Amino acid sequence: MEVLAAAPRQIDWPEISLWLGVLALLVVAAGIAVALVRRGVRNSGSAGSPAFTLQDLREMRDRGDLTEVEYQAARTAALGQAAGGLSDKPPPNRRGT
């Protein structure tokens, strides 16, 4: 019985280079996608912040941009949002007290 020796395989460098390039492009595309998703999540988190601070509302009332009734309604709404945001948070964990 004769054992045939396998011929040594030639390494196909152009094909390896092609696939390494494709892999590198996929890694870069995934990195860009992750960055865009993180930016979107970060920006959507600030969507719940009030449009005006109480100081802004006072200044608008003093300039005459808001009537007293509008100021009181906006102030009440802003304070209600702030109180609602506080109630969503769990109470602090106080051990030993």
C-alpha positions in Angstrom: 0.0 0.0 0.0 1.4 3.3 -1.1 0.8 6.4 0.9 0.4 9.4 -1.4 1.9 12.5 0.1 -0.3 15.5 0.0 1.0 18.4 -2.0 1.6 21.5 0.1 -1.2 24.0 -0.1 -0.4 27.4 -1.4 -1.7 30.3 0.8 -4.1 32.5 -1.1 -3.0 35.9 0.2 -5.3 38.0 -2.0 -8.3 36.1 -0.7 -7.2 36.4 2.9 -6.6 40.1 2.4 -10.1 40.5 1.0 -11.8 38.8 3.9 -9.7 40.7 6.5 -10.8 43.9 4.8 -14.4 42.9 4.9 -14.0 42.0 8.6 -12.4 45.4 9.3 -15.3 47.2 7.6 -17.9 45.2 9.6 -16.1 46.1 12.8 -16.1 49.8 11.9 -19.7 49.7 10.8 -20.7 48.1 14.1 -18.8 50.7 16.1 -20.6 53.5 14.2 -23.9 51.8 14.8 -23.2 51.5 18.6 -22.2 55.2 18.7 -25.4 56.3 17.0 -27.6 54.2 19.3 -25.9 55.5 22.4 -26.3 59.1 21.2 -30.0 58.4 20.5 -30.5 56.9 23.9 -28.7 59.8 25.6 -30.7 62.4 23.7 -34.0 60.7 24.4 -33.3 60.7 28.1 -33.3 64.5 28.2 -36.7 64.7 26.4 -38.5 64.6 29.7 -36.8 67.7 31.1 -39.0 70.8 31.4 -38.9 73.4 28.6 -38.6 76.3 31.0 -37.2 76.7 34.5 -39.2 78.6 37.1 -36.8 81.5 36.7 -37.5 81.6 33.0 -41.2 81.6 33.7 -40.8 84.5 36.2 -38.7 86.5 33.6 -41.3 85.9 30.9 -44.1 87.1 33.3 -42.1 90.2 34.3 -41.5 91.1 30.6 -45.1 90.7 29.8 -44.8 87.6 27.7 -47.1 85.7 30.0 -50.1 86.9 31.9 -50.4 86.1 35.6 -52.9 83.3 34.9 -50.6 81.8 32.3 -47.7 82.1 34.6 -49.5 80.3 37.5 -50.7 77.5 35.1 -47.2 77.0 33.7 -45.7 77.1 37.2 -48.2 74.6 38.5 -47.5 72.3 35.6 -43.7 72.6 36.0 -44.0 71.8 39.8 -46.3 68.9 39.0 -43.7 67.5 36.6 -41.0 67.9 39.1 -43.0 66.2 41.8 -44.0 63.4 39.5 -40.3 62.9 38.6 -39.4 62.6 42.2 -42.0 60.1 43.0 -40.8 57.7 40.2 -37.5 57.3 42.1 -37.3 54.6 44.7 -36.7 55.8 48.3 -33.1 55.8 49.5 -31.9 52.6 51.2 -31.3 53.5 54.8 -29.7 50.7 56.7 -29.4 50.8 60.5 -31.8 53.7 61.0 
